[in-house]
């Protein structure tokens, strides 16, 4: 039987918990990083080796993205709905 080495190439996974952490990681890593907020097709791209990256900034732990801003805080803006 043939051996299949279907392994995703190594990358750094960053899972920030705040927008500040996410922004800092994005600035530090620049074009090397993908920023994702869901969507499992990104892992298919890595697995199939159609795209490569050195780092992924995964935003699912940033709670602010899933809550409405307070009306008292005019500095926050809502994420556009898809």
HELIX and SHEET records of a PDB file:
HELIX    1   1 UNK A   19  UNK A   29  1                                  11    
HELIX    2   2 UNK A   30  UNK A   32  5                                   3    
HELIX    3   3 UNK A   41  UNK A   47  1                                   7    
HELIX    4   4 UNK A   63  UNK A   66  5                                   4    
SHEET    1   A 3 UNK A  12  UNK A  14  0                                        
SHEET    2   A 3 UNK A  55  UNK A  58  1                                        
SHEET    3   A 3 UNK A  33  UNK A  36  1                                        
END                                                                             
